[in-house]
C-alpha cells in the first residue's frame, strides 16, 4: 500500500512536470509583451527615456531577460510556492484575486450536490429495478434529452421562464448592487441570486447521473449474490438497498472524483450566462482581457487538482472494495 | 459454401438500414438459423423506437442543413440595419383586402406598409410597433401616405400632414410653417420626414443629426417632386432640373449633365440614383454594385417612371409593363407578368404596382420565416448555414480525435509496457485539465493570429486534439482483451507484421464499440463547439454556427422581446444533439448482448 502510494506520487510529479512544460510553452507563445502590458498606462505622461528605464525594470522584475530554461524554473518554483503571478487587469497577485470567485464557485457547487444526489440515486435505482418497463424507457428518453441539451440552452430557458416571464428570480449577478445590511441579510440576498444558477446546475446534472446510477445498479443486480439473496427469501427491499446498492456505489467513486474537481473549477457556461462571479467567469474575463497569467495559473491549479483527485479515487477504490488490490 | 444470408456483413446492415428490409424467402431451416451478430444488432436497434426516431430526426436535420443552403445561400457580409430584430412573419405586403381594386396611394416601409383607398381611408399592415399602431384620426379624408423606417406620414385632402409611429428625433413635430400651406406630397424616410407644398417648397423635419437635408434658398418654391434614401434627398424642379439635397459631396452629386432640364422622374437606392428623362431614357449614376447599372436594354426610351428600393430599381414602361434590375437578394427584381400598370412604388425590399383598375400587384420581401437578428440578417438562412458549420466541425473533430485515439489506443494496448505507460500518462494530462477552459485558452492564443474563416478549422483541430483520451482508453481496453485471443496468436504464428495484426485483425473486432463511442462523441463535439461559440471563443461573426447565434442572448431584452433570436437556434441545436444521442444510445444497447435482459 505504502509502496503503491509512493509510486503514484512519483507518477504525479512526472505528469505534473510534463504538464507544466506544456503549459509554460503555451504561456510563452502568447502574443504580446507582458512587460509592456504591465506599464502600459504610463506611456502618455512620461519621457521616452524614463519609459525605457521603466520598461527595463519591468523586464527585470518579470525575469524576461533570463534564458527560457531559467524562466521556466523560476516560474515553476513560484507556482509551487503558491505565487501564481500577477493579474494585469486586477492589478494584484492572482492568489489574492482568486479568493472571492473561488468562494462563490464552491458555494454554488456544494449547494447543488444535495439535490442532485437526492434525485438521481432513487430515480436511478427505480429505473434499474423496473428495467425495460414503460416507466424505465420514458425516464431513459427524458434523461437522454436532459444530457443532450446544451447547458446554455437550459440556462436560457430557465432565465426566460423564471426571470423574464415570471420574474421570481434575478436574471444574473451574485448580489444586489449597493446592498448593505447585516451579514444574515447579505447571505439571504446571495442565496436569492444563487437560486436560478443552482436550479440549472441541478437540472443539467440529472440526466447523466441518473443513467450512471441505473447502469451500475443493473450491473450489480445481475450478480450471483443477488440471486443468492433472493433465493434465501430476503425481501426485495433488502436485496435492492442492502445488497445491490452498496455494491453499486463502488463505481460511484469515479463520479465523486469528477465532483471533487468541479467543486473548485465551476461551470464556465453557467457562470458566464448568469454573470456569477466564480472561477469560470474569471477564466473568461482573463482571456477576454488578455490576462493570460490568471488563466494559465488556473490551468496549473486544475492540473494539480485532478492529479490529486485521481490518486484519491484509486485509493478510495482500494478502501471501498476489498477485491481491488492496489499495486 | 452456401449463399451468405442477408445481413451477415456490415455493408448489408447499412443497406438494409437505409433502404428498408429486403425480405428474402428463406427455408424453415434458414429461418431458425442462428443470426449473425450484425443482424442481431440491427434487429435490436430497429426494435427500439427512440433509436429509430433519433436516426430519422438526425437524417432530416442533416439533409436540411446540407441541401437547403443551396437554395438559401448565406451572404456572410450582408447586414441591413433597417431590418434588424424583426419578428417572424410573412405579412410585409399583406395589404388590407379593402384596398384591392380601390387603391389611391400605397407605400412600403422597412417592415410594414401603408395605403390609402379612393374613399380616403387609411390602412397599414406588416410588423407594426406599438407606436405605429396609434394611427391618426379615421374621420379625415386621406389622399396620400408614406412609410419610413419606423414611422409613417399621411396627407389629407385639405393638404394637412399627419404623422405617427416613432416620435423621437422631433419626428412628431410637424413644422408650423406647414399649417398655413397646402401640402401636395409627403415622404417618410429614415428617421426623417419631408413635405412638398403646392407652392413648390420643401420642408424637412426629423433626425437632423443623422441626415441633414439642406434646401437651396434659390430653388425653394420651384420643386415638383421629392424623393429620399437614408442619407440624402433629391428633388425635381418645375423646369425638369434635378437637385441633390445634401450638405456633402457624394457620388450622387455627379448628375449626368445631359439630363438636366429633361428629368421626368427620379429615385434613389442606398448608393445610386436613377432618373427617367422626358424622352423615356433611364440614366443611373453613383455606386456601381449589385448590377444597378445593368439597365434592361428594351426599357431604354420607353420608361415613364422609376422607383427604387435599398439596392434595386423598378421602372414603368409606356406599355404598362414593369422591369426591375439591381440587387436581388430577396427576389425584389423578380417581377411577375404585369400589364396595364399605371403606377409603381418600391421601397426597401417591397414592390407595389397598381394597374388601371386599381388592383395591387406585389413582389419582393414578404417577411422572414424566423425573423432577423440584431444586424437585420435572415435567421432562417443563418440557421441553415450555421447548422452546416456546426455539423461539419463536430464531424471533423470526431474524425481527428478518432484517428489519434485509435492509433494511440491500439499501440498502447498492443505493446503494453513502457509505450503504454507513456501514452496513458499523456492521455491523463490531456484529460486532467477541464475541457472548456483549456479549449478556450488554446482558442484565445491561436485564434488571435488567424482569420475568422481559419478559426473554423482551428476549432475542429482543438476539439479533435483534446477529445481523444477517452477513445484511446476505450480502444486500449478492447485491444487488451482481444490480443490474448487465439486468432491473434495464430496471426503471430503466421508471421504477419504487427501493424497488420493490430489494424487488420484486432481492430475490426472492436470497431462496433468504437463506432458507438464516436457517435456519442459527435454529439459531444457539437455541444463543445456550440458552447465555445456561445462564450465567444469558437467561431465568431460573421460566420454562423448554432452556438454563436446564441451569443449575447442572455439579456432580458433579447429574451423577452426578440424571442425568435434564441428560440430557433436553441431548438435546432437541441434537436440535433438529442437525436444523435438517442441513436447512439440505441446503438450501444444494440451491440450489448446483455441489454436484452435474458
Contacts between the chains, C-beta under 8 A, distances in Angstrom:
chain1	res1	chain2	res2	distance
A	11	B	425	7.1
A	14	B	425	6.9
A	15	B	425	5.4
A	15	B	428	6.0
A	15	B	429	5.5
A	15	B	432	7.6
A	18	B	425	7.1
A	18	B	426	7.5
A	18	B	429	5.8
A	19	B	429	4.9
A	19	B	432	7.2
A	19	B	433	7.7
A	22	B	429	7.3
A	26	B	441	7.0
A	26	B	442	7.6
A	26	B	445	6.4
A	29	B	445	6.2
A	30	B	445	5.5
A	31	B	445	7.6
A	31	B	448	5.7
A	31	B	449	6.7
A	131	B	597	6.4
A	132	B	597	5.8
A	137	B	50	7.2
A	140	B	50	7.3
A	140	B	585	7.7
A	141	B	50	5.1
A	141	B	582	7.3
A	144	B	50	7.2
A	144	B	578	6.5
A	144	B	581	5.1
A	144	B	582	5.4
A	144	B	585	5.7
A	145	B	574	7.9
A	145	B	578	5.2
A	147	B	581	7.2
A	148	B	523	6.3
A	148	B	527	7.8
A	148	B	574	7.0
A	148	B	577	4.3
A	148	B	578	4.2
A	148	B	580	7.6
A	148	B	581	4.3
A	148	B	582	7.9
A	149	B	574	5.1
A	149	B	577	7.1
A	149	B	578	7.1
A	150	B	527	5.3
A	150	B	530	5.7
A	150	B	531	6.3
A	150	B	534	7.6
A	150	B	547	7.9
A	150	B	570	7.9
A	150	B	573	6.0
A	150	B	574	6.9
A	150	B	577	7.0
A	151	B	531	6.9
A	152	B	530	7.9
A	152	B	531	6.6
A	152	B	534	5.0
A	152	B	550	6.4
A	152	B	554	7.7
A	153	B	550	7.7
A	153	B	570	4.4
A	153	B	573	6.6
A	153	B	574	5.5
A	155	B	554	7.2
A	156	B	550	7.1
A	156	B	553	6.2
A	156	B	554	6.3
A	156	B	559	7.1
A	156	B	566	5.6
A	156	B	570	6.3
A	157	B	570	7.4
A	159	B	554	6.5
A	159	B	559	6.1
A	160	B	559	5.2
A	160	B	560	7.6
A	160	B	563	7.6
A	163	B	556	7.2
A	163	B	559	8.0
A	164	B	556	5.8
A	164	B	559	4.9
A	164	B	560	4.6
A	165	B	560	7.7
A	171	B	554	7.8
A	171	B	556	5.4
A	172	B	554	7.3
A	222	B	594	7.3
A	261	B	434	7.2
A	262	B	434	7.8
A	265	B	434	5.0
A	265	B	437	7.3
A	268	B	436	4.7
A	268	B	437	6.2
A	268	B	440	7.1
A	268	B	531	7.7
A	268	B	535	6.5
A	269	B	436	7.2
A	269	B	531	5.4
A	269	B	534	7.0
A	269	B	535	6.8
A	272	B	535	5.7
A	272	B	554	8.0
A	273	B	554	4.8
A	274	B	554	7.8
A	280	B	437	7.5
A	283	B	437	5.0
A	283	B	440	6.7
A	283	B	441	7.8
A	284	B	440	7.1
A	284	B	535	6.3
A	287	B	440	5.8
A	287	B	441	6.5
A	287	B	444	4.4
A	287	B	537	7.0
A	288	B	536	7.5
A	292	B	441	7.7
A	292	B	444	7.9
A	292	B	445	7.6
A	295	B	437	7.2
A	295	B	440	7.9
A	295	B	441	5.3
A	295	B	444	7.9
A	296	B	441	7.2
A	298	B	437	6.9
A	299	B	433	5.7
A	299	B	437	6.7
A	299	B	438	6.5
A	299	B	441	6.6
A	302	B	432	7.2
A	302	B	433	5.1
A	302	B	434	5.5
A	302	B	437	7.1
A	303	B	429	7.4
A	303	B	432	5.5
A	303	B	433	5.7
A	306	B	431	7.9
A	306	B	432	3.9
A	306	B	433	7.0
A	307	B	428	7.9
A	307	B	432	6.2
A	310	B	428	7.2
A	310	B	432	7.5
